């Protein structure tokens, strides 16, 4: 069989066999757009050409937007059909020609461009060869797109966000999340369709015959984001099927009114909206009533989703050796993307998705108060990542990302039903903005991916204050102002001396109150920073803490220790145990024996000490250091 020519040839009529006539726009652009929009709304969906009727050599046309809102046609010639590339999945291999394709190759943003043969819809342009200007593409059959997105299959569990450590005790979870945790949760297998050995490979240029087709990258537009945050995000998302680019101009305000969505038109899918905007752009394949199909491959293969669907404007095509892409921006919302499956995304016009509102208030070191407001998608995988990227961008835009600075953050996560989760801390020295953003992302990640029940986040409120100084201090001394035994029920002052970054000393007083019920004997008073106290608990518990229900998880998050707090704990020797994450103190030997022999036995952790009093002192510094003192209690 002869190789498909690089340029498609037209007959005397200007059309190849089975090819649609090219649209010729003689009306003024605005009038043409209005007419097209009104007729598209009333027009019935086109007939569908079944996959088994698609044959090599057939000619057709595809439709997409290369610039502005005008839908242009390009030529398509079928090379062959790749069957069973996945479970009940096939791919049509074709050569494209027309418009900027000869110079730019298959373009990121063309995902979903519909292909027609003899007026019948065949499928969506969706796959291509990276690092190739060959205009050979994979086309996802429309029948598979419709069938795959009509399923009621529930969403598979998202990857859990790894914690930096799961520590024991009532203060149980570590925050902030580190970047590796965010990256690990986002990883997914990359789809590839190898061509070696297929009949269609014989018709390809030799340099492509042994390669694999991959889903066309989706342009991901960051508007209103700090450049340094964008650079990090670009490195993350570029390897996950996206082409991240910085947006320019006013998002949502293209230079001309946009027509209604129609097959071949650009469509945006939003992740963040408001003072910052993050969205991807592709192409509409098919509209059937209120139902919209696009992309021809997954956005992220999430399953059921609630992502905003928006109109989009294409400014131009940016040529690139790896893969050219459409320069575009999203516009007004028109509906909701409800399904993200292996062969397509699908949504519904007119439906408004649920999103999570985020409010950020910043008091800067220069005496300025600023407010930011945006909404992010309600998604257990993407919401924690978006909270991190968005807050990091806001903080780095307002303060120095590197060098001397201190950031104090107080974040409140409001859940449905009125429950609240709160995290607050102080970060100083290197990249405090990154640490603060990761702290806020932690409870969102823990709650939305918990193993117990679905959690709905109603809103996220964040207060931030910053200084361009280093606010650190070390614990130098701790001593009682008076010596000798202390009576149960009394209070004795404890003096602590802190030394700051520049060598100044700060004196604080902690009122140590011995409980009236405390038995007589010897006690140990531990004064320590949060990390030191956590390490003590780890040695005592000897295994990671795992919450047993949502209430335990919420208590653990709310009990996270702070860098700028100094903690005091009064301990005595005692027999106790941790059972299913709960501390039980002063247990008789008989009870301990019963617990060890019960079904809970493997989850029972014996304790040799008990805390009779705890206190934490808030300071203006990130504190380090610990001291232990002896105390005798008498009755």
C-alpha positions as CSV (number, residue, x, y, z in Angstrom):
1,X,0.0,0.0,0.0
2,X,1.4,3.4,-0.9
3,X,2.4,5.9,1.6
4,X,-0.1,8.8,2.3
5,X,1.1,11.9,0.6
6,X,2.3,14.7,2.8
7,X,-0.1,17.2,1.1
8,X,-3.7,16.1,0.4
9,X,-4.7,16.6,-3.2
10,X,-8.1,18.1,-4.2
11,X,-10.1,17.4,-7.3
12,X,-11.3,20.0,-9.8
13,X,-14.1,20.9,-7.5
14,X,-11.6,21.8,-4.8
15,X,-12.8,18.9,-2.7
16,X,-11.4,15.3,-2.2
17,X,-13.7,12.3,-2.0
18,X,-16.0,12.6,0.9
19,X,-14.6,16.0,1.9
20,X,-16.8,18.8,3.3
21,X,-16.7,22.2,1.4
22,X,-14.6,24.8,3.1
23,X,-16.4,27.6,5.0
24,X,-15.9,30.9,3.3
25,X,-16.6,33.9,5.4
26,X,-17.9,36.8,3.3
27,X,-20.0,38.4,6.1
28,X,-18.5,40.8,8.6
29,X,-17.0,38.8,11.4
30,X,-19.3,40.0,14.2
31,X,-22.4,39.4,12.0
32,X,-21.2,36.0,10.9
33,X,-20.6,35.0,14.6
34,X,-24.1,36.1,15.6
35,X,-25.7,34.2,12.7
36,X,-23.6,31.1,13.3
37,X,-24.4,31.1,17.0
38,X,-28.1,31.4,16.5
39,X,-28.3,28.7,13.9
40,X,-26.0,26.4,15.9
41,X,-28.3,26.6,18.9
42,X,-31.3,25.4,16.8
43,X,-29.4,22.9,14.6
44,X,-29.8,19.2,15.4
45,X,-26.6,17.2,16.1
46,X,-25.0,15.8,13.0
47,X,-25.3,12.0,12.2
48,X,-22.5,9.8,13.5
49,X,-20.3,7.6,11.2
50,X,-19.7,4.3,13.0
51,X,-16.1,3.3,13.5
52,X,-16.5,0.1,11.5
53,X,-17.3,2.2,8.4
54,X,-14.1,4.3,8.7
55,X,-11.6,3.0,6.0
56,X,-8.1,4.0,5.0
57,X,-8.0,6.7,2.3
58,X,-11.3,8.3,3.3
59,X,-11.2,12.1,3.1
60,X,-12.9,14.5,5.5
61,X,-12.6,17.8,7.3
62,X,-11.9,18.9,10.8
63,X,-12.9,22.1,12.5
64,X,-11.1,24.2,15.1
65,X,-10.3,27.8,16.0
66,X,-6.8,29.0,15.1
67,X,-7.4,32.7,15.9
68,X,-10.2,34.7,17.5
69,X,-13.5,32.9,17.5
70,X,-13.7,31.9,13.8
71,X,-14.0,28.2,13.3
72,X,-11.8,27.1,10.3
73,X,-11.7,23.8,8.5
74,X,-8.7,21.7,7.8
75,X,-8.4,18.6,5.6
76,X,-8.2,15.1,7.0
77,X,-7.2,11.8,5.3
78,X,-7.6,8.5,7.1
79,X,-4.4,6.4,7.3
80,X,-5.9,3.5,9.3
81,X,-7.6,2.4,12.5
82,X,-5.7,1.3,15.5
83,X,-8.0,-1.2,17.3
84,X,-7.9,-2.2,21.0
85,X,-5.4,0.4,22.1
86,X,-7.1,0.0,25.5
87,X,-10.2,-1.7,26.9
88,X,-12.9,-1.0,24.3
89,X,-10.8,1.8,22.8
90,X,-9.7,2.4,19.3
91,X,-7.9,5.3,17.6
92,X,-8.2,6.5,14.0
93,X,-4.8,7.5,12.5
94,X,-5.0,10.4,10.0
95,X,-3.0,13.1,8.3
96,X,-4.2,16.7,8.7
97,X,-3.6,19.6,6.3
98,X,-4.6,23.3,6.2
99,X,-4.3,26.6,8.0
100,X,-1.1,26.8,10.2
101,X,-0.8,23.0,10.5
102,X,2.0,22.7,7.9
103,X,4.3,24.9,9.8
104,X,3.1,24.4,13.4
105,X,2.3,20.7,13.3
106,X,-0.6,19.3,15.4
107,X,-1.4,22.0,17.9
108,X,-1.9,21.8,21.7
109,X,-5.5,23.2,22.2
110,X,-6.8,21.3,19.2
111,X,-7.9,18.5,21.5
112,X,-11.5,17.8,20.7
113,X,-11.5,19.3,17.2
114,X,-14.3,17.4,15.4
115,X,-13.7,15.4,12.2
116,X,-16.4,14.8,9.7
117,X,-16.6,12.5,6.7
118,X,-19.5,12.9,4.2
119,X,-21.2,15.2,6.8
120,X,-21.1,12.6,9.5
121,X,-19.2,13.1,12.8
122,X,-16.3,10.6,13.1
123,X,-14.5,11.8,16.3
124,X,-12.1,14.2,17.9
125,X,-8.5,15.1,17.1
126,X,-6.8,14.1,20.3
127,X,-3.3,12.5,19.9
128,X,-0.1,13.5,18.3
129,X,3.7,13.0,18.2
130,X,5.7,15.2,20.4
131,X,8.8,16.8,18.8
132,X,7.4,16.3,15.4
133,X,6.1,18.7,12.8
134,X,4.4,15.9,10.9
135,X,0.7,16.6,10.8
136,X,-0.3,13.0,11.7
137,X,-2.8,12.8,14.6
138,X,-4.9,10.2,16.4
139,X,-8.7,10.7,16.4
140,X,-10.9,9.3,19.2
141,X,-14.1,7.8,17.8
142,X,-17.1,9.9,18.9
143,X,-19.1,6.7,19.9
144,X,-16.4,5.9,22.5
145,X,-16.5,9.5,23.8
146,X,-20.2,9.4,24.3
147,X,-20.3,5.9,25.8
148,X,-17.4,6.5,28.2
149,X,-18.8,9.7,29.7
150,X,-22.3,8.3,30.1
151,X,-21.2,5.9,32.9
152,X,-22.3,6.3,36.5
153,X,-19.1,4.6,37.7
154,X,-18.0,6.4,40.9
155,X,-14.7,8.1,41.2
156,X,-11.7,6.0,42.3
157,X,-10.0,7.1,45.4
158,X,-7.4,9.8,44.8
159,X,-3.8,9.3,45.8
160,X,-3.3,10.2,49.4
161,X,-1.0,13.1,50.2
162,X,2.0,11.8,52.1
163,X,2.5,13.6,55.4
164,X,5.9,14.7,56.4
165,X,5.4,12.5,59.5
166,X,2.4,11.2,61.4
167,X,3.3,11.8,65.0
168,X,1.7,10.2,68.0
169,X,-0.3,11.9,70.7
170,X,-3.1,14.5,70.7
171,X,-1.0,16.7,68.4
172,X,-0.8,14.1,65.8
173,X,-0.3,15.4,62.2
174,X,2.8,17.1,60.7
175,X,2.4,20.2,58.7
176,X,3.3,21.8,56.4
177,X,3.1,19.3,53.6
178,X,6.3,19.3,51.6
179,X,6.4,19.7,47.9
180,X,7.3,16.1,47.3
181,X,4.0,15.1,48.9
182,X,2.1,17.4,46.5
183,X,4.1,16.0,43.5
184,X,3.6,12.4,44.5
185,X,-0.2,12.8,44.8
186,X,-0.4,14.3,41.3
187,X,1.5,11.6,39.5
188,X,-0.4,9.5,37.0
189,X,0.4,7.1,34.3
190,X,1.0,8.8,30.9
191,X,-1.1,7.3,28.1
192,X,1.0,6.2,25.1
193,X,-0.2,4.4,22.0
194,X,2.7,2.5,20.4
195,X,2.6,2.1,16.6
196,X,5.3,-0.5,16.0
197,X,3.8,-3.6,14.3
198,X,0.5,-2.0,13.4
199,X,-0.6,-2.1,9.7
200,X,-0.9,1.7,9.8
201,X,2.8,2.1,10.8
202,X,3.9,1.0,7.3
203,X,2.3,4.2,5.9
204,X,4.2,6.5,8.3
205,X,7.5,8.2,7.9
206,X,10.2,5.9,9.3
207,X,11.1,8.2,12.1
208,X,7.5,8.0,13.4
209,X,6.7,4.3,12.7
210,X,8.5,3.2,15.9
211,X,7.2,6.0,18.1
212,X,4.1,6.3,20.3
213,X,1.2,8.6,20.0
214,X,0.4,10.7,23.1
215,X,-2.6,12.8,24.1
216,X,-2.2,16.4,22.8
217,X,-1.1,18.7,25.6
218,X,-3.7,21.1,27.0
219,X,-2.6,24.8,27.2
220,X,-2.8,25.7,30.9
221,X,-3.1,29.5,31.4
222,X,-1.9,31.1,34.7
223,X,-3.3,34.6,35.0
224,X,-2.5,36.9,38.0
225,X,0.2,34.5,39.4
226,X,3.6,35.5,40.7
227,X,6.3,34.6,38.1
228,X,8.4,32.5,40.6
229,X,5.4,30.4,41.6
230,X,4.5,30.0,37.9
231,X,8.0,28.7,37.2
232,X,7.6,26.0,39.8
233,X,4.1,25.1,38.7
234,X,5.3,24.9,35.0
235,X,7.9,22.3,36.0
236,X,5.2,20.2,37.7
237,X,2.3,20.4,35.2
238,X,4.4,20.2,32.0
239,X,5.1,16.6,32.8
240,X,1.5,15.8,33.4
241,X,-0.1,16.5,30.0
242,X,-0.3,20.3,30.1
243,X,1.5,23.2,28.5
244,X,1.6,25.9,31.3
245,X,1.8,29.5,30.1
246,X,1.5,32.9,31.8
247,X,-1.7,34.7,30.8
248,X,-1.7,38.3,29.8
249,X,-4.4,41.0,29.8
250,X,-7.7,40.9,31.5
251,X,-9.0,37.4,32.0
252,X,-12.7,37.0,31.0
253,X,-12.7,40.1,28.7
254,X,-11.7,39.0,25.1
255,X,-11.6,41.8,22.5
256,X,-14.9,40.8,20.9
257,X,-18.2,39.2,22.1
258,X,-18.0,35.4,22.0
259,X,-20.6,33.3,20.3
260,X,-22.3,30.4,22.0
261,X,-20.4,27.1,22.2
262,X,-20.4,25.0,19.1
263,X,-18.5,22.1,17.7
264,X,-15.0,23.3,16.6
265,X,-15.1,26.2,19.0
266,X,-12.7,26.8,21.9
267,X,-13.7,25.8,25.4
268,X,-12.1,26.5,28.8
269,X,-12.1,24.4,31.9
270,X,-11.3,26.4,35.1
271,X,-9.5,25.3,38.2
272,X,-9.2,28.8,39.8
273,X,-11.3,31.9,39.2
274,X,-11.2,35.4,40.7
275,X,-8.2,37.6,41.4
276,X,-6.2,34.7,40.0
277,X,-7.3,32.5,37.1
278,X,-6.0,29.0,36.2
279,X,-7.6,27.2,33.3
280,X,-7.0,24.9,30.4
281,X,-8.2,25.2,26.8
282,X,-9.4,22.7,24.3
283,X,-12.0,22.3,21.6
284,X,-15.7,21.3,21.6
285,X,-16.4,18.1,19.7
286,X,-20.1,17.6,19.9
287,X,-23.2,19.2,21.5
288,X,-26.4,17.2,21.9
289,X,-29.0,19.4,23.6
290,X,-27.4,20.6,26.9
291,X,-24.7,17.8,26.7
292,X,-21.2,18.9,25.6
293,X,-18.3,16.6,24.7
294,X,-14.7,17.8,24.3
295,X,-11.0,16.9,24.2
296,X,-11.1,13.3,23.0
297,X,-8.8,12.4,25.8
298,X,-8.9,12.9,29.6
299,X,-8.3,16.2,31.4
300,X,-6.9,14.1,34.3
301,X,-9.1,11.0,34.2
302,X,-10.7,12.0,37.5
303,X,-14.1,10.5,36.8
304,X,-17.1,12.5,38.1
305,X,-16.1,16.2,38.4
306,X,-17.6,19.7,39.1
307,X,-15.4,22.0,37.1
308,X,-16.5,25.3,35.5
309,X,-16.9,25.1,31.7
310,X,-16.2,28.5,30.0
311,X,-16.1,30.1,26.6
312,X,-12.6,30.8,25.4
313,X,-10.8,33.2,23.0
314,X,-7.8,32.2,20.9
315,X,-5.3,35.0,20.2
316,X,-2.9,33.1,18.0
317,X,-0.9,29.9,17.6
318,X,2.6,29.9,19.1
319,X,5.0,27.6,17.1
320,X,7.2,25.3,19.1
321,X,9.6,22.4,18.4
322,X,8.1,20.2,21.1
323,X,4.4,21.0,20.4
324,X,2.9,24.3,19.1
325,X,0.0,25.6,21.3
326,X,-2.9,28.0,21.1
327,X,-2.5,31.3,23.0
328,X,-5.9,31.6,24.6
329,X,-7.8,32.9,27.6
330,X,-11.1,31.8,29.2
331,X,-14.2,34.0,29.2
332,X,-17.6,33.8,30.8
333,X,-18.9,30.5,32.4
334,X,-21.5,28.5,30.5
335,X,-21.8,25.3,32.4
336,X,-20.1,22.5,34.3
337,X,-17.8,19.6,33.3
338,X,-19.3,16.6,35.0
339,X,-17.2,13.7,33.6
340,X,-13.5,13.3,33.0
341,X,-12.9,9.9,31.4
342,X,-10.3,8.2,29.4
343,X,-11.7,9.2,26.0
344,X,-13.2,12.6,26.7
345,X,-14.6,15.2,29.1
346,X,-18.3,15.9,29.1
347,X,-20.4,18.6,30.7
348,X,-23.8,20.2,30.9
349,X,-24.7,23.7,29.7
350,X,-26.3,26.1,32.1
351,X,-25.3,24.2,35.3
352,X,-23.3,26.1,37.9
353,X,-20.5,24.0,39.6
354,X,-19.9,24.1,43.3
355,X,-16.6,25.8,44.1
356,X,-14.6,26.7,47.3
357,X,-14.3,30.4,48.0
358,X,-10.9,31.5,49.4
359,X,-10.2,34.8,51.1
360,X,-6.7,36.0,51.8
361,X,-5.9,39.1,53.9
362,X,-2.3,40.3,54.1
363,X,-0.7,42.8,56.4
364,X,2.7,43.5,54.7
365,X,5.9,44.6,56.3
366,X,5.5,47.9,54.5
367,X,2.3,48.7,56.4
368,X,-0.1,47.8,53.6
369,X,-3.3,45.8,53.9
370,X,-4.3,43.8,50.9
371,X,-7.1,41.4,50.2
372,X,-7.4,38.6,47.6
373,X,-10.5,36.7,46.7
374,X,-10.8,33.7,44.4
375,X,-12.6,30.4,44.0
376,X,-11.1,27.0,43.4
377,X,-12.6,23.7,42.3
378,X,-14.0,21.4,44.9
379,X,-11.8,18.3,44.2
380,X,-10.0,16.1,46.6
381,X,-6.9,15.9,44.4
382,X,-6.7,19.4,43.0
383,X,-8.0,21.5,45.8
384,X,-5.0,21.0,48.1
385,X,-2.6,21.6,45.2
386,X,-4.5,24.8,44.1
387,X,-4.6,26.1,47.7
388,X,-0.8,25.7,47.9
389,X,0.0,27.2,44.5
390,X,-2.5,30.1,44.9
391,X,-1.4,31.1,48.4
392,X,2.3,30.7,47.5
393,X,1.8,33.1,44.6
394,X,0.0,35.7,46.7
395,X,2.7,35.6,49.4
396,X,5.6,35.7,47.1
397,X,4.1,38.5,45.2
398,X,3.9,40.6,48.4
399,X,7.1,39.6,50.1
400,X,10.6,38.5,49.3
401,X,10.6,34.8,48.4
402,X,14.3,34.5,49.5
403,X,16.4,36.1,52.1
404,X,15.4,37.6,55.4
405,X,11.6,37.5,56.1
406,X,9.1,36.2,58.6
407,X,5.5,35.2,57.8
408,X,2.8,34.4,60.3
409,X,-0.3,32.7,59.0
410,X,-3.7,31.9,60.5
411,X,-6.0,29.8,58.3
412,X,-9.6,28.6,59.1
413,X,-11.2,25.9,57.1
414,X,-15.0,25.9,57.5
415,X,-16.7,22.6,56.8
416,X,-20.3,21.9,56.1
417,X,-22.4,21.7,59.3
418,X,-20.4,24.5,60.8
419,X,-17.3,22.6,62.0
420,X,-14.0,24.5,61.8
421,X,-10.5,23.4,61.4
422,X,-7.7,25.9,62.2
423,X,-4.0,26.0,61.6
424,X,-1.6,28.8,62.5
425,X,2.1,29.2,62.6
426,X,5.1,31.4,62.1
427,X,7.8,30.8,59.5
428,X,11.1,32.6,59.2
429,X,14.4,32.7,57.4
430,X,14.4,30.7,54.1
431,X,11.3,30.7,51.8
432,X,8.7,31.3,54.6
433,X,6.1,31.9,51.9
434,X,6.4,28.4,50.6
435,X,6.2,26.9,54.1
436,X,3.1,29.0,54.9
437,X,1.4,27.9,51.8
438,X,2.2,24.3,52.5
439,X,0.8,24.6,56.0
440,X,-2.6,25.8,54.6
441,X,-2.6,23.0,52.1
442,X,-2.1,20.4,54.8
443,X,-5.6,20.4,56.4
444,X,-7.3,20.6,53.0
445,X,-5.4,17.6,51.9
446,X,-6.0,15.5,55.1
447,X,-9.7,16.3,55.2
448,X,-10.6,15.8,51.6
449,X,-8.7,12.5,51.2
450,X,-9.7,11.1,54.6
451,X,-10.7,7.4,54.9
452,X,-13.8,7.9,57.0
453,X,-16.4,10.1,55.3
454,X,-16.8,12.7,52.6
455,X,-15.9,16.2,53.8
456,X,-17.3,19.3,52.2
457,X,-15.2,22.4,52.5
458,X,-17.5,25.5,52.6
459,X,-14.8,28.2,52.6
460,X,-11.2,29.0,53.4
461,X,-10.2,32.2,55.2
462,X,-6.5,33.1,55.6
463,X,-4.9,35.9,57.5
464,X,-1.2,36.7,57.0
465,X,1.2,39.2,58.5
466,X,4.8,39.6,57.4
467,X,8.1,41.2,58.5
468,X,11.3,41.6,56.6
469,X,13.3,40.5,59.7
470,X,14.4,37.1,61.1
471,X,12.3,36.2,64.1
472,X,14.1,33.3,65.8
473,X,15.0,32.6,69.4
474,X,16.6,29.7,71.3
475,X,15.8,28.6,74.8
476,X,18.9,29.3,77.0
477,X,17.7,28.7,80.6
478,X,14.6,27.6,82.6
479,X,14.4,27.8,86.4
480,X,11.9,28.0,89.3
481,X,12.0,31.3,91.2
482,X,11.7,29.4,94.5
483,X,13.1,26.0,95.4
484,X,11.7,23.2,97.5
485,X,8.6,21.0,97.4
486,X,5.3,22.4,95.9
487,X,1.9,21.7,97.3
488,X,-0.7,20.1,95.1
489,X,-3.2,22.8,93.9
490,X,-0.6,25.6,94.1
491,X,1.1,27.6,91.3
492,X,4.8,28.2,91.0
493,X,6.4,30.7,88.6
494,X,8.8,29.3,86.0
495,X,11.3,31.7,84.4
496,X,12.6,31.1,80.9
497,X,15.3,33.0,79.1
498,X,15.3,33.2,75.3
499,X,18.1,34.5,73.1
500,X,17.1,36.1,69.8
501,X,18.8,36.0,66.4
502,X,20.9,39.1,67.1
503,X,21.8,38.1,70.6
504,X,19.2,40.0,72.6
505,X,17.6,38.2,75.6
506,X,13.9,38.0,76.3
507,X,12.6,36.8,79.7
508,X,9.2,35.1,80.0
509,X,7.2,33.6,82.9
510,X,5.2,30.5,82.8
511,X,2.8,29.9,85.7
512,X,3.1,26.1,86.5
513,X,-0.1,25.0,88.2
514,X,0.0,21.6,90.0
515,X,-3.4,20.0,89.9
516,X,-5.1,19.7,93.3
517,X,-5.6,15.9,92.5
518,X,-1.9,15.3,91.8
519,X,-0.5,12.6,94.1
520,X,2.6,13.3,96.1
521,X,5.9,12.3,94.5
522,X,8.6,13.3,92.0
523,X,7.7,14.9,88.8
524,X,9.5,16.1,85.6
525,X,8.8,19.5,84.1
526,X,9.7,19.5,80.4
527,X,10.0,22.9,78.6
528,X,10.5,22.6,74.9
529,X,9.7,23.7,71.4
530,X,7.0,21.9,69.5
531,X,9.4,19.6,67.5
532,X,11.2,18.5,70.7
533,X,7.9,17.6,72.4
534,X,6.7,15.8,69.4
535,X,10.0,13.7,69.3
536,X,9.4,12.8,72.9
537,X,6.0,11.5,72.0
538,X,7.3,9.6,69.1
539,X,9.8,7.7,71.3
540,X,7.0,7.0,73.8
541,X,4.5,5.7,71.2
542,X,7.0,3.9,69.0
543,X,4.6,3.8,66.0
544,X,2.8,6.4,63.8
545,X,-0.5,7.8,64.9
546,X,-3.4,6.8,62.7
547,X,-6.7,8.6,63.3
548,X,-9.6,6.2,63.8
549,X,-12.4,8.5,62.8
550,X,-13.0,12.0,61.4
551,X,-13.4,13.6,64.8
552,X,-10.0,12.3,65.8
553,X,-8.5,13.7,62.6
554,X,-10.1,17.1,63.1
555,X,-8.8,17.2,66.7
556,X,-5.3,16.2,65.5
557,X,-5.2,19.0,62.9
558,X,-6.5,21.6,65.4
559,X,-3.9,20.4,67.8
560,X,-0.9,20.9,65.5
561,X,1.9,22.6,67.4
562,X,3.4,25.9,66.4
563,X,6.9,27.1,65.7
564,X,6.4,30.2,67.8
565,X,5.1,28.5,70.9
566,X,7.0,27.3,73.9
567,X,5.5,24.2,75.5
568,X,5.6,23.1,79.1
569,X,4.4,19.6,80.3
570,X,4.4,18.2,83.9
571,X,5.0,14.4,83.9
572,X,5.0,11.7,86.5
573,X,5.5,7.9,86.4
574,X,2.2,6.1,85.7
575,X,0.8,3.1,84.1
576,X,-1.4,3.8,81.1
577,X,-2.1,3.0,77.5
578,X,-3.1,4.5,74.1
579,X,-6.1,2.6,72.8
580,X,-7.4,3.4,69.2
581,X,-5.6,6.8,69.4
582,X,-7.0,7.8,72.8
583,X,-4.8,8.3,75.9
584,X,-5.9,6.4,79.0
585,X,-4.0,7.2,82.2
586,X,-3.6,5.6,85.6
587,X,-4.9,2.2,84.6
588,X,-4.7,-0.7,87.1
589,X,-2.6,-3.7,86.0
590,X,-5.8,-5.8,85.7
591,X,-7.2,-3.4,83.1
592,X,-4.0,-3.3,81.2
593,X,-4.0,-7.1,81.1
594,X,-7.5,-7.3,79.8
595,X,-6.8,-4.7,77.1
596,X,-3.7,-6.6,75.9
597,X,-5.7,-9.8,75.6
598,X,-8.7,-8.3,73.8
599,X,-9.2,-7.7,70.1
600,X,-7.7,-4.3,70.6
601,X,-4.4,-5.9,71.8
602,X,-2.3,-5.2,68.8
603,X,-3.5,-1.6,68.9
604,X,-2.8,-1.0,72.6
605,X,0.4,0.9,73.3
606,X,1.5,0.8,77.0
607,X,2.7,4.1,78.6
608,X,5.1,4.5,81.5
609,X,4.4,8.2,82.1
610,X,1.4,10.5,82.3
611,X,0.9,14.2,81.7
612,X,-0.8,15.9,84.6
613,X,-0.5,19.5,83.3
614,X,0.2,21.2,79.9
615,X,0.7,24.8,78.9
616,X,1.9,26.6,75.8
617,X,3.3,30.1,75.6
618,X,2.9,32.1,72.4
619,X,5.9,34.2,71.4
620,X,7.0,36.5,68.6
621,X,9.8,34.1,67.6
622,X,10.3,30.7,66.0
623,X,11.6,29.0,69.2
624,X,14.1,26.1,69.5
625,X,15.5,24.2,72.5
626,X,14.4,22.2,75.5
627,X,15.0,21.9,79.2
628,X,13.9,19.4,81.9
629,X,13.5,20.2,85.6
630,X,12.7,18.1,88.6
631,X,9.8,19.1,90.9
632,X,8.6,17.5,94.1
633,X,4.9,17.6,94.9
634,X,3.6,17.1,98.5
635,X,0.0,17.0,99.8
